[in-house]
Amino acid sequence: MDTIRHLFRIGHGPSSSHTMAPGFAAARFKTLTPDAARYQVILYGSLAATGRGHFTDQAILDVLSAEKTEIIWKPDVVPAFHPNGMEFFALDGEGHPVRQWMVYSVGGGALSEGPDDNEAEDFYPHKNMNQIMDYLKRTGKTYWEYVEECEGPAIWDYLRKIWRAMYAAIDRGINNEGLIPGGLGVSRKACSYYRRSQMMNAAYAGNPLLTAYALAVSEENATRGEIVTAPTCGSSGVVPAILRFLQESLGRTEDTILRALATAGLFGNVVKHNASISGAEVGCQGEVGVACSMAAAAACQLYSGSIRQIEYAAEMALEHNLGLTCDPVNGLVQVPCIERNAFAAGTALYVAQFVSYSDGSHRVSFDEVVDVMKHTGLDIPSLYRETGEGGLATVYRVPDTRK
């Protein structure tokens, strides 16, 4: 199982799969072909279907330059390995290809050249949560201590950087107002939610404040601001909102928050390893659903939950997001994505509180739900998996005015 450093990445929105990863791929290909006169990039499948709304072309052109690059869209050609395929060609002065590279955006900003290639390395000796829990029961360790054991002490410096980037995104979001670009007429709401929460009685202010924090990050993401994938850009508001809300309401230290973040990363990593966090592959259950699960685990730990209670919280949160579709209107990470982050944050908090009153006993394990999520995602028709051809994406459309 891979490092959680590859789950938590600092970058710019609106999409880890459609914006960040294509930008990373373009930068890598440019390094490989410094003498190319021109470039041609073919976008396939889901990457092409909703690429304009996700600014896929802009992410590539920012690296390779618009003057030298032609982008071809082929949404009807879906690669067998993964729906998010892209093919780069370096051309000489006469327009002849001198180098070709096929690569896939597999979720959370990660790239892969195919089934035999992956950036993942083995940091963790255990492959699922049942194995991890058995080890923790034998050793008496916690989830975050297990992360430190596998990743090394340097993981805390990395997570501190991640947490501060999350915190900064919330600060920017609750202090920004105005229209979100894209043509849908969606305005920022985090600022007004935050201000109203500050004027409310403390007994009633909690939910608006948590909502404000989740909206803040999601709105920053929608405007191409700097956020942290957790596990993706489209679901980046859930974990930061929970962590900051509970840090403030429970009076937790930064080190305690970092430990909760490590636990959240561990649960997200198990899903990434055994299923998927790609909306194009399994729908939004792999993005917001997994973010909700990660946040519930972190929240339960901050409520002093046991190992079994934390696993229960993560399981319950993911279980009740099964089947969640990915159907962004106009391919923009705005409707329903922004509100969905706020809803998931509220769900994660409720789940953690629900579980805290129990002894952690439950029928279905986290690993079983992860397996069900994977197969549910494969069973969902492709029009509900980030193609913009089903669900809300067909109910409400605004003409694309981008040139």
N, C-alpha and C positions, 0 to 999 in steps of 0.2 A: 504494500500500500504506500502511496506517494506521500510526500511532505505536505503539510497544510499550508506551506508557503505558496503552493500552486493553487490553493483554494482561495486564499485571501490575496488578491492582487490590487495594487493601487493603479488606477487608470482613469480614462475619461469615457463617459457614457456615449450613447444610450444603451449599447448592447455589448456584452463581453464576447458573444459569439459572432455578431454581425459587424461590430465596430472595432473593438480592441484586437481580436485575433486577426482579422484581415490587415489591420495596420501593422501588427507584429510580423505577419507573413510577408507583406510588402517590403518591410525593412530588411528582413532576412534575405529575400531574393535580390534586393538592390545590392547588398553586400557581396552576394555571390556573382553578380554580373555588373561590376562597376563600369565596364566599357560599352554597355548596351546603348545603341542609338535611340531606340524606342522600346516601349513595352506594350504587350497586349495581355489583358486579364479577362478570363472567362469565369463568370459566376454561375454556379449550378444550383438547382433545387431550391430549398428554403432560403439559401443565402441570396439567391436572385429574386425570389418571390417577394420578400419584404425588405430587400436590401436598400432601396431608395429611402424608405421611411427610417431605417436604422443608420443611414449615412455611411453605408458600406463603401460606396464609390468614393465619398469624400475622404474616408480614412485611408484608402489606397492612394488616392491622388495627392493627399498631403505628403506622402512619402515619395512617390514616383514622379510627381508633377503632372498636371493636367495637359501641358503642352506635349509631353512625350508619351502619353498613355491612352490607349483605347480600351474601354471596358465593354464587354459583351455580356448580355443578360440571357441566361437559358434556364428559366424557372421550370420548364417542362422536362428537363433532363435531370433525373435524380440519381446520383451515384449510389452504388450498392453499399459501399462502406459506411457512408454517413450523408445525411441530406445537405449538409453545409460543405459543399465542395468548391474549390477554386483552383484554376489552372493559370499559371504564369508563363509567359513567353518573353524572352529577351530577343530583340531583333537587331540586325546589323543595319548599316546605312542604306542598304538596298531593300530592306524590309524582309530579309530572310531570317527565320528563327535560328538562333545560335544556342539557346538553352531553354528547356521546358521543365516545369515543376508542378506536380499535382499535390495539393495539400488540403487538409480538412480542418474546419473549425469544430471541435468536438465538445465545446461547452466550457464556460468559465474563463474564456480567453486562451484555452489550451489549443495547441496545434498537433496534428498527426499526419504522417505520410501514408498511413494505411494500417491494416491489422497487425503488421509485424513491427510497427514503429510507434513509440509513445515516449513522451518526455518524462513519464513517471519513473521514479526510482523506488526501490524497496527500503523504506524507512521503518516500517512497522512489521514485526514478525507475524502478527495476527491479521487475518483477512476479513473477519466480520465481528459484529458486536458481541455475539455469544462467546467467541474465543477470548475477546478482550475482557469481558466480565468474569469469565472463569479465572483468568490470570489475576485480575484485581482482587477477587475473593481469596485466592491463595496467598497473595502478597500483602494484602491490606492497603494497597495503594488506591489513590483516586484517579479519575480520568485525566486530570491535568498533570498529575505526577507521571502518569504513563506517557503522556505527550512529551514531557521534559526528558524522560528516560530515552525515548526513541529519537527525538529531534536534537537533543543536547541543550545545554543551558542558553545557548545563543538564540534559541527560539523566543525568549522573552524580550530581547531587544527588537526582534522583528515584529512581534505582536504589539509591542508598545508603539512602534511606528504605525502599524495598522490601526490601532485604536485611536491614535491621535488624528489620523487622516479621517476616520469615521466621525470623530467628534467635531472636527473642523467642517466637514460637510453639513452636519446638523446646524452648526453656527451660521454658516453661509445661507442655508436654506430658510431658517426662521427669520432671517433679516432681509430676505429678498422678496420683492413683489413684482407683479406684472404678468404679461402674457407669455406663455411658453411657445416658442417657435414651432411651426409645423402645419399650421392652417386649420387645426381642429377647434381653435378658440378656447383652449384650456388655459385657465389662469392659475397662478400659484396660490395655494391656500394655506401653506404652513405658517406663514407670518401671522395671518389673522387668527388661526387656531391657537397659536402660541400666545398672542396678546390677550385673547379672551380667557385662556387658561390662567393667566396671571391675575385676572380680575375676579376670578371665581373663588368661592369658599374652598378650602383645601379638600374637603370631603368630596367635592364634585369635580375638581380640577384634574384628577389623574388621567381619565380617559382622553380628554382633549389634549393634554400635554403629550401623552404617548403618541396620539395621532399626529400631532404637530411634528414630532421628531421623525416619524416614519415618512410623512409627506415631504419633509424638508430634504431628506436624502434622495428620495425618488424624483423630486422636482429638480434637484441639482443634476441627477443622472439624465433626465429628459432634456436638459439644456446643455448637455455635453460637459458638465462640470466634473471635477475630480471626485471620484468615489472609490469605494473598495468593493470588489466582487465578494458576495457573501450569500450564496456561492456564485451568483452571477450579477451583472449590472442591473438587469430587470428586477431582481429581488434584493437589491442592495440596501433597502431602507429598513428591513425587518430587524435584523440582529443589532445594528447600531441603536435603533429606537429602544429596544428592550434593555440593552446594557446601560444606556445613559439614564433612562427613566428609573431603573432600579438602583443605579449608583446614587442618584440624587434622593430617591424616596427612602432607601434603606441605609444611606450613609456609608456605602462601601468604598474601600480604598481602590486606587488604580491597580495595585497588584492583584486584588481580589477580582476585579473586572477582567484582567488579563487571563487569569485562571479560568474564568467562565468562558472567555473567548476561545481559549485552547480546547475546552470541552466541546463547545459548539463546532469548532473546526474538525474535531475528531469524528463527530457524528456525520457532518457533511462529507468528510473524506470517505467514510464507509459507504455512503450512498454513491458517491462518485466512482468508487472502485467497483462496486457490485451492481450498479444500475447505470444511471446517467443524471447529469444536471443540465442537459441540453434541452431547451424548449422545442427545438426542431425534431428531436428524437423521441421525447416522452411527454411533451406538453408542459404546461406551467406547473404541474405537480412536481416536476423536477427542478423548478426554479423557486417560485414562491412557496410551494409545498415543502421543499427541503429547507428553505430559509426559516419557515415557521417551526419546523422540527428542530433546527439548530438553536433557534431563539428560545424555544421551550426548554430544551436541555440546559442552556445557560441560565435561564431564569430559575429553574428548579434547583440548580446548584447554588445560586445566590440566595435562595430560600432555605439553604442548608439541607437539601434533599440527599437521600442516600444514593448509592450507585444504582440500585434497582428502581428507585423513584425517578431518577434522571432518565434512565432508559425508557421508563414508562411514559414520561412526558414527551420524549422525542418520538416514540412510537405513536402515541395518541395524536399528536399534532400532524404527523405525516399521514396517518390513517384517514383523518378527516379532510385531507386535501386530495385523496385519490381521485383520479379522473379529471382533475382540473385542466381545462383546455388552454391552449396558447393561441389567442385570436386577436392580436393587436389591430386596432382600427388604423387604416392607412399605413400599416407597418411601423407606426410610431410607438415608442414605449411610453404611452400616455394613458390611453383608454383601452382596457380597464386597469392597466398595470400600476398606475400611481395609487389609486384607491385600494387596489388589491394588497399592496404592501402594508397599508395602514390596517386593513382588516386582519391580515395575517399576524401583525404585531399584537393586536388585541386578542386574537385567538391563542397565541403563544403564552401571553400572560395569564389568561383564564386557565389554560391547560396546566401550567405550572402550579397555579393555586389549587386547582382541582386535585392534582396528584399529591400535593403537599399534605392534604388531609387523609390520604390513604396510606397503606403500608407498602405500596408499590406492586402489589399482586395484580396480574392481568393475564388474559388468555393468549393474546397474540404478541409475539416478540417483535422487536424492532427489525431484525433481519428478515422476518417473514413479510412484514409490510414493505420493506425495500424490494424484495423479490416480486411482490404483488404489483408495486408501482412500476417496476420495469416491464412486466408483462402487460399491464394495463396500458402503458404508453405505447407499446408495440401494437396493441389492439385498436387504439384510437385511430380513426381515419386520418390520413395525412392533412386533410383540410382543417383539422383542429390542432395541428402541430406547427404553428408559426409559418404557415404559408399565406395567410391573409385571405383564404378562400372559403372560410366557414365561420360560423358563430357570429360574434359581435362585429367581426370584420366585414361581414356582408350586410348586416342590418343598417349600419351607418357608415357612409363613405363621404369624403370630401375630395373634390378633384385635386390632383397633384399639380401645383403651380411651379414646382421646381424645374429649372432648365438644365 
